[in-house]
Amino acid sequence: MTESHSRVAIVTGAGRGIGAAVARRLAGDGFAVGLLDLDEAAVKQGAEDITADGGKAFGTSLDVRDADQVEAAVAKVADELGPPTVLINNAGITRDNLIFKMTEDDWDAVLGVHLRGSFLMTRAVQRHMTAQKWGRIVNLSSTSALGNRGQVNYSAAKAGMQGFTKTLAIELGKFNVTANAIAPGFIATDMTAATADRLGVSFEDFKAGAASQIPVQRVGTPDDIAHTVSFLVSEGAGFVSGQVIYVAGGPRD
């Protein structure tokens, strides 16, 4: 039995897409997994599917922007599965627009979910990590952190996730807690499908156009991100901290 079999992971935004794939992968790696998302039905189903496959999981709903809900959800996971020592801050939304059209609500919503949400989740979960003297934090950034037309809010949030990650690595390293960020490129999810719809193009054409600009000549999948998460939360990644890994099918700065 590997060490991961005695450890508990929390994945936010686990109702679909990247979060759901990460939850499944961590369960396959032997972690008990707490699935958190606004969509309660989706995470409860995800937890049931993991359990049916022989894993251990618990799903509950929350708004990551709400401090009370975050504290309650983390406490529920700890009660159901044990103290969480792995945290994947994946919850995210887009409210794309050019800056002259962007509303304050669009800005606040995106920064709130990504940055406030990750802060609240990390503050709650790090208590368990430091008590156990072991932890892994993986924050989802994006290639949009480098700048992307129509995403000034999302780009700012995803760049912020990188600075957040590096500071966590500095502050928590002495407790044997690592913090890293993954910056996906084009990943085929409901979120990118919605972007294609907003632009008025078919998702297949949108993916084909993106793939033509990617050195490996394909778009990414949620499982591509899940594989990278699996490495970063492993015992073998204990000397990797404060890094931003671009999972984008080619080089990024």
C-alpha positions, 0 to 999 in steps of 0.5 A: 500500500502506498503512502497516498492511501492514508492521505486525503485530497480536496479538489475544488471545481470538481463537478466537471472538466479538469476538476473532475478528471483530477479527482478521478486520477487522485482517487486512482492514485489511492487518495481519499478525495473530497470533491467541492463545487457549486454544483452539488449534484455533480460532485455527489455523483462524482463521489459515488462513481469513485466509490463504485470504482473502489475508491473513497470520496465525498462530495459537497457544495460550496461557494469558494468565495464565502469564508463560512462555506469554505470552513464548513466544507473543509470540516465536512471533508475532515470528518468524513475522510480525515484531515486533508493534506492535498489541495487542488485549487481548480475552481474557476469562471470566465466573464470575458470581454474587452476592458471598455465593455467589462463591468465591475461585476465581471471583474469582481466575480472572476477575481473573487472565485480564483484569488479570494477562493484559493486564499480561503481554501488554502488558509483553511486546509493549510492548518491540517497540512502544517499539523501533519508536517506534510502537504501538497498545494496545486493551483490552477493558473493558465497561459492567459496569465501571459496576456489574452485579448478579452480576458483582462480579468481572467489574465489578472487572476491567473497571473495572481495565482502564480505569485500566490503560489510562489509565496505559499512555497516560501511560507509553508516549505518549513512544514514540508508543504510544497506549492506549485501551479499548473498553467494549462494551454487550450484544454477541451472543456465546457469552458472553452466550448463556451468561448467558441460559442461566444465567438460564434464558431463551432467547437470543432473548428475552434479546437482545430484552429487552436491545434494548428498553433500548438507544436504537438498539433492537438489541444489538451484534455483534462487528463493531461492536467490530471497527470501533471497534478498526480506528479506534483502531489506525489512523494517524489515531487517533494523537492519541486516547489514554487514552480509554474508548469505550463502544460500547453503542448509547447514552450511558454515563457 
